[in-house]
C-alpha cells in the first residue's frame, strides 16, 4: 500500500467485480498489468491519499470500506483480481489521528494475509464458496404441502430431504444413481483441507510441530503488537474452558488465541482461506500457495477447528447478511440443498449486525444445529457470533423478495446428513430441549480425537427418523459399521404408542433392511427387555442392546466397543 492510489478511470470497481468470473479474464474486462481501481465506501474514485481516506473515515462515523484492485501479469493470465476489503472491525482511526500513514506497515501485513489466505482473490463471489447439492423434483401434493408448511424452527421441515435428488458436479442435471453422487461428494470433502471439524491428512504431517508459541509467531506477521496483546490476554482468560474439556495447557491457549485472532481482525481472511484452500478437491488452491504460506494458514486453521470442536452446539436461529448477484440468488430456491465451503459467521437471532445488513442485499435466517457460539471467545462479544463450520449443509425453505425486488430474505435449516466418518442417529422426544440431559454425551463423542469425531443426526420422533432413513442420505448409511442408532423407549409425543416408541422404531427400520447396531437407552432395563422380547422377532432383536448405564451409552456413541 503506497501513499496514494491511482485507479483505472474507465471502469468502476463494482462493474469489474461483476465481470471477473472463472470464464472471463481480467484483460477482457479492460484491466492491464499494474492497473489499479479504488472504491471508498462504495464510491468509485480516481485517486485518494491517506489523508483523504482519514477524512472519509471521520465523515462516515469512523468506518472505512476500502476496495483496492491491483493487477499483475499472472492475474491477467489467470483471470483473477486481488480485491482487498477492510471494514471498521479491521481499520479504525482515532479522532485525533490525521493520516493513515502511521498504520501503513500493519495494514500491509494484514493485506498480505488476505492475499495468500484467499488465493489471490480476497473478495471472491459468494458462488465460489457455495455449491448446490440437490433439489426437490417431485410435484406430489404431499411434498408441495410440506413445502408450504415448512418453517426453519420445525423439525418436520427436514422430511423434505426424502424427496431431494442429487446434482452432478458440472451442471444442474440429475443423475439416476444418487448413491454414486453422494460418494463423490464425501470424497470431495475428504480431499479438502478442512471439512466441518475434520482435517485433511496433509495437516497431520505438521501437527507434531505445532505449538502456541508457533501460532503466536505466525499471527505476529499480520497483527500489531497492540492487537496481539489483546488476543493474548483474552486467550489467557479463556484457556481454562478448553483445559476443562481435556486439552493440555498449550493447546488450550492456542485454541483460545486462534478464535480471538479470527474474530479480532482477520475474520474475512480466515474465511476465504478455508474456502479457497479447503473447498478445492483437486488441490489447485494448495498448489498456488507457497510452502511458508501454507504452513501459516494450516496452523491457524488447525487451532481454530480444535477450539471450535470443543464448544457446544448452538441449536437455534442465527442470521447473516451478504451481497448476492442475480445468478447466485437464483440458486436459493425453496426446495434446494446447499453447502457452504467456508467458515461462515452469523449472529444469534433474526437480525444480522447493522454494519453488515445495511450495505448488502440478502439476509440469511438460519436454524443452526452445529454452529458454535463464540461470544465468550470473541474480540467483539456484542456481535454474539455463531460460527458455522466449512461444508455445513442447509435446506432452503423460503426465499422472500422485497416489494422493490432489491432485498432478499432466505430462510434455511441446517441439516446433518451423515457425511462424516462416524455418525449416530439419535431419537429422543426431548432431544431439542435446551437442557436435555444427554447432550453432554454428544459433546464428548464429537471431540473424542483429531479425526474420528462423531456427528449426530438428531430426531425427536419415529416418523422423522424413518423419513431420514428413507432418504438418499439415510440409504447411504444402511448397514455401515460406522453408523449406529440410539433411541429412548418412551416418547410422550407418540401417543398412543408412547410407551413402546423405541421398539416400534427398531421394528420399522428393520423392515427398511437397516441391520445397524441399535441401543435403547431407558430408565427401566427390565421392562425394556420385556418390551423388546414381546414386540420384536428373533431376527429383529439382532444387534439390539438395552441399558440404563450412561457409561455404556457413552462408549456406544463413541464407537469404543461393540455392543452385545
Beta strands, then each sheet from edge to edge (+ up, - down):
strand 1: 4-6
strand 2: 36-40
strand 3: 43-44
strand 4: 47-49
strand 5: 66-70
strand 6: 82-86
strand 7: 130-136
strand 8: 164-166
strand 9: 194-195
strand 10: 198-199
strand 11: 313-322
strand 12: 336-340
strand 13: 344-348
strand 14: 362-373
strand 15: 385-388
strand 16: 392-401
strand 17: 408-415
strand 18: 422-427
strand 19: 454-459
strand 20: 483-487
strand 21: 518-521
strand 22: 544-547
sheet 1: 1+ 4-
sheet 2: 3+ 2- 5+ 6-
sheet 3: 8+ 7- 12+ 16- 17+ 14+ 11- 13+ 15-
sheet 4: 9+ 10-
sheet 5: 19+ 18+ 20+ 21+ 22+
end
